[in-house]
Amino acid sequence: MNDGTNPLSDMTGDRTGGRAGDRLVAQVADPMAAPVSDDCADTVDLRLTDELIELITAERAAHELTEPAAVRHRPGPGRTGPSGGAGDLLDGLADWGPVGTDAGPFQLVPVRIERDLQLVTQWMNDPAVSAFWELAGPGAATVDHLRSQLDGDGRSVPCLGVLAGVPMSYWEVYRADLDPIARHYPARPHDTGIHFLIGKVADRGRGLGTLLLRAVADLVLDRRPCCDRVVGEPDLRNTPSTAAFLGAGFRLTGEAELPGKRAALMIRDRALRAVL
């Protein structure tokens, strides 16, 4: 699925050294990486086989679903304590709250099908959106797309983007390291991906995509202290989306052949946040 203005394995498993040694591959020093704690440890950048990534992903998800809440939800900047329920893989996204932007307060609000289906379906039927998301139709495809996330293990959360009190965009925040995209780039633990689209035609072409994408990337880094990279995968044909990622401080790191699209792999690094 693609970004519509627009829509990424934790490598643990060597049970010989506690949390610091709990890795399937050896950790190596990265001179360009920002210092990280044991809980947010990085691993060597390797391209693994599909079978090994599936095994690592399953083990990592099971570990995060069962580890104590006090460990899983250590407070990050602006947070006062644990947030979200058991099995929360995105650090209580529903409780992240609003952030200020030049266009007004902005907040990610998790989708509720009974409340939001009509609006999201309307956006998905816009020709400029359906060309990349491929969810046009009476709503069944959109329902299936939303339910696959809402009924899952929490690795992807579909949200409305609410700007100054008005729902005006659709977002998916997801664990890139637990997603198939991890097979196409050197994924690191807790990499967090973003898919998005701007709903109204009148809101496009005004720089809002860049503004809000930067705000959401900042929000991810603020609320997910173990995440050092935010990832995007816009369709290379989707020039406005690619430009929005670049304008929001992401760097183009390569390309990937994904189902239905050739994607530009975009990464925004925590270590470079102050200069981008």
C-alpha positions as CSV (number, residue, x, y, z in Angstrom):
1,M,0.0,0.0,0.0
2,N,1.3,3.5,-0.8
3,D,1.4,6.9,0.6
4,G,-1.3,9.1,-0.9
5,T,0.2,12.6,-0.8
6,N,1.4,9.9,0.9
7,P,1.5,5.3,2.8
8,L,8.2,0.2,7.9
9,S,13.0,-7.0,13.4
10,D,14.3,-6.6,16.3
11,M,17.3,-8.8,16.2
12,T,17.2,-10.5,19.6
13,G,17.6,-14.1,20.6
14,D,21.1,-15.0,21.8
15,R,20.1,-16.0,25.3
16,T,23.6,-16.0,26.8
17,G,24.0,-12.5,28.2
18,G,20.8,-11.1,29.7
19,R,19.2,-8.1,28.1
20,A,22.6,-6.7,27.0
21,G,23.5,-10.0,25.3
22,D,20.0,-10.9,24.2
23,R,20.7,-10.6,20.5
24,L,20.7,-13.0,17.5
25,V,23.6,-11.2,15.9
26,A,26.5,-9.5,17.6
27,Q,26.2,-5.8,18.3
28,V,28.9,-3.7,16.8
29,A,29.8,-0.1,17.4
30,D,28.5,2.4,14.9
31,P,30.6,5.6,15.0
32,M,27.8,7.6,13.4
33,A,25.1,6.5,15.8
34,A,23.9,8.4,18.8
35,P,24.6,6.8,22.2
36,V,21.8,4.4,23.2
37,S,20.9,2.6,26.4
38,D,20.9,-1.2,26.7
39,D,17.1,-1.2,26.3
40,C,17.5,0.7,23.0
41,A,20.6,-1.1,21.7
42,D,21.4,-1.1,18.1
43,T,22.6,-4.0,16.0
44,V,24.8,-4.5,13.0
45,D,23.2,-3.5,9.8
46,L,22.6,-6.8,7.9
47,R,20.3,-7.9,5.2
48,L,18.7,-11.2,6.4
49,T,16.8,-13.9,4.7
50,D,13.0,-13.7,4.6
51,E,12.8,-16.9,6.8
52,L,15.2,-15.5,9.4
53,I,13.4,-12.1,9.6
54,E,10.0,-13.9,10.0
55,L,11.5,-15.9,12.9
56,I,13.1,-12.8,14.5
57,T,9.9,-10.7,14.1
58,A,7.8,-13.4,15.7
59,E,10.2,-13.8,18.6
60,R,10.4,-10.0,19.1
61,A,6.6,-9.5,19.1
62,A,6.2,-12.3,21.5
63,H,8.8,-10.8,23.8
64,E,7.2,-7.4,23.8
65,L,3.8,-8.8,24.4
66,T,4.9,-10.6,27.5
67,E,7.6,-8.4,29.1
68,P,6.6,-6.5,32.2
69,A,4.7,-3.2,31.6
70,A,7.3,-1.3,33.7
71,V,10.0,-2.3,31.2
72,R,7.9,-2.0,28.1
73,H,6.6,1.5,28.9
74,R,9.5,3.4,30.5
75,P,8.5,7.1,30.4
76,G,9.8,9.1,27.6
77,P,10.0,12.9,27.2
78,G,6.7,14.5,28.1
79,R,5.3,11.3,29.6
80,T,4.6,10.6,33.3
81,G,4.4,6.9,33.3
82,P,3.2,3.7,31.5
83,S,0.6,4.3,28.8
84,G,-1.4,1.8,26.7
85,G,-2.5,-1.7,27.5
86,A,-0.6,-5.0,27.6
87,G,0.9,-5.9,24.2
88,D,1.3,-2.2,23.2
89,L,4.1,-2.1,20.6
90,L,3.9,1.6,19.9
91,D,4.2,3.1,23.4
92,G,0.6,4.2,24.0
93,L,0.0,6.1,20.8
94,A,-3.6,6.8,21.8
95,D,-2.2,8.9,24.7
96,W,0.4,10.9,22.8
97,G,-1.7,14.0,22.8
98,P,-1.6,17.1,20.6
99,V,1.4,19.0,19.4
100,G,1.6,22.6,18.3
101,T,2.3,23.4,14.6
102,D,2.3,26.6,12.5
103,A,-1.1,25.6,11.2
104,G,-2.6,24.9,14.7
105,P,-2.7,22.1,17.2
106,F,-2.4,18.7,15.6
107,Q,-3.2,15.3,17.1
108,L,-3.2,11.6,15.9
109,V,-6.5,10.0,16.9
110,P,-6.7,6.2,16.5
111,V,-9.4,5.2,14.0
112,R,-12.7,3.8,15.2
113,I,-14.5,2.1,12.3
114,E,-18.0,2.9,13.4
115,R,-17.1,6.6,13.7
116,D,-14.6,7.1,10.9
117,L,-15.3,4.6,8.1
118,Q,-17.4,7.0,5.9
119,L,-14.8,9.8,6.0
120,V,-11.8,7.5,5.4
121,T,-13.7,5.8,2.5
122,Q,-14.4,9.1,1.0
123,W,-10.7,10.0,1.0
124,M,-9.8,6.6,-0.4
125,N,-12.1,7.2,-3.4
126,D,-10.4,10.5,-4.3
127,P,-8.6,9.7,-7.6
128,A,-5.3,11.2,-6.4
129,V,-5.4,8.9,-3.4
130,S,-6.7,5.7,-4.9
131,A,-4.0,5.8,-7.6
132,F,-1.5,4.9,-4.8
133,W,-3.6,3.3,-2.0
134,E,-5.8,1.2,-4.3
135,L,-8.7,1.1,-1.8
136,A,-11.4,2.8,-3.9
137,G,-14.9,1.4,-3.8
138,P,-18.0,1.3,-1.5
139,G,-16.0,0.7,1.6
140,A,-15.4,-3.1,2.0
141,A,-11.8,-2.8,1.0
142,T,-11.2,0.1,3.4
143,V,-12.9,-1.9,6.2
144,D,-10.7,-4.9,5.6
145,H,-7.6,-2.6,5.5
146,L,-8.5,-1.0,8.8
147,R,-9.5,-4.2,10.5
148,S,-6.3,-6.0,9.6
149,Q,-4.5,-3.4,11.7
150,L,-7.1,-2.9,14.5
151,D,-7.5,-6.7,15.0
152,G,-3.7,-7.3,14.9
153,D,-1.1,-7.3,17.6
154,G,-0.7,-3.5,17.7
155,R,2.3,-3.2,15.4
156,S,0.4,-0.8,13.1
157,V,-2.1,1.9,14.3
158,P,-4.4,3.7,11.8
159,C,-5.2,7.2,12.8
160,L,-7.0,10.4,11.8
161,G,-4.9,13.5,11.7
162,V,-6.9,16.2,13.4
163,L,-5.7,19.7,12.8
164,A,-7.3,22.6,14.8
165,G,-10.1,20.3,15.7
166,V,-10.8,19.1,12.1
167,P,-10.0,15.6,10.8
168,M,-8.1,16.3,7.6
169,S,-5.6,13.4,7.0
170,Y,-5.1,9.7,7.5
171,W,-2.0,8.2,9.1
172,E,-0.6,4.8,9.8
173,V,2.2,4.6,12.4
174,Y,3.8,1.2,12.4
175,R,6.8,-0.8,13.6
176,A,9.0,-0.9,10.6
177,D,11.3,-3.4,12.2
178,L,8.4,-5.9,12.5
179,D,7.0,-5.2,9.0
180,P,7.9,-6.8,5.7
181,I,9.7,-3.6,4.7
182,A,12.5,-4.7,7.1
183,R,13.5,-7.2,4.4
184,H,14.4,-4.4,2.1
185,Y,16.7,-2.3,4.2
186,P,19.0,-2.7,7.2
187,A,16.3,-2.5,9.8
188,R,17.2,-1.6,13.4
189,P,15.2,-2.3,16.6
190,H,12.2,0.0,17.1
191,D,12.4,1.6,13.7
192,T,9.0,3.3,13.3
193,G,7.3,3.8,9.9
194,I,4.8,6.3,8.7
195,H,2.2,6.2,5.9
196,F,-0.1,9.2,5.3
197,L,-2.4,11.0,3.0
198,I,-4.0,14.4,3.0
199,G,-7.8,14.0,2.7
200,K,-9.1,17.3,1.2
201,V,-8.0,18.6,-2.1
202,A,-8.0,22.1,-0.7
203,D,-5.3,21.1,1.9
204,R,-2.9,19.8,-0.7
205,G,-0.1,21.8,-2.4
206,R,0.1,24.2,0.5
207,G,3.1,22.6,2.4
208,L,0.8,21.0,5.0
209,G,2.2,17.5,4.1
210,T,5.7,18.6,4.9
211,L,4.6,20.5,8.0
212,L,2.6,17.6,9.5
213,L,5.0,14.9,8.5
214,R,7.8,16.7,10.4
215,A,5.4,17.1,13.4
216,V,4.5,13.4,13.4
217,A,8.2,12.3,13.0
218,D,9.1,14.6,16.0
219,L,6.2,13.1,17.9
220,V,7.4,9.6,17.3
221,L,10.9,10.4,18.5
222,D,9.6,12.2,21.5
223,R,7.1,9.5,22.6
224,R,9.2,6.5,21.6
225,P,12.6,6.9,23.3
226,C,13.9,3.6,22.0
227,C,13.2,4.6,18.4
228,D,16.2,6.2,16.7
229,R,14.9,6.3,13.2
230,V,11.6,7.1,11.5
231,V,11.0,5.5,8.1
232,G,9.0,6.3,5.0
233,E,8.4,4.3,1.8
234,P,6.5,6.6,-0.6
235,D,5.9,5.4,-4.2
236,L,8.6,6.8,-6.4
237,R,5.8,8.0,-8.8
238,N,4.3,10.0,-6.0
239,T,6.3,13.2,-6.3
240,P,4.4,15.3,-3.8
241,S,4.8,12.6,-1.1
242,T,8.5,12.1,-1.8
243,A,9.0,15.9,-1.7
244,A,7.1,16.1,1.6
245,F,9.4,13.5,3.2
246,L,12.5,15.3,2.0
247,G,11.2,18.6,3.2
248,A,10.4,17.1,6.6
249,G,14.1,16.1,7.2
250,F,14.1,12.6,5.8
251,R,17.0,11.4,3.6
252,L,16.7,9.1,0.6
253,T,18.6,6.0,1.4
254,G,17.7,3.8,-1.6
255,E,14.8,2.1,-3.4
256,A,12.9,-1.1,-2.9
257,E,10.6,-3.2,-5.1
258,L,7.5,-3.7,-3.0
259,P,4.1,-5.2,-3.9
260,G,2.4,-2.7,-6.2
261,K,5.1,-0.1,-6.2
262,R,8.7,0.8,-6.4
263,A,9.3,2.7,-3.2
264,A,11.8,5.4,-2.1
265,L,13.3,4.4,1.2
266,M,13.3,7.5,3.4
267,I,14.9,7.7,6.9
268,R,14.9,10.4,9.5
269,D,17.6,9.9,12.2
270,R,17.2,11.0,15.8
271,A,21.0,11.9,15.8
272,L,20.5,14.4,13.0
273,R,17.2,15.9,14.3
274,A,18.8,19.1,15.5
275,V,20.3,20.0,12.1
276,L,17.4,18.9,9.7
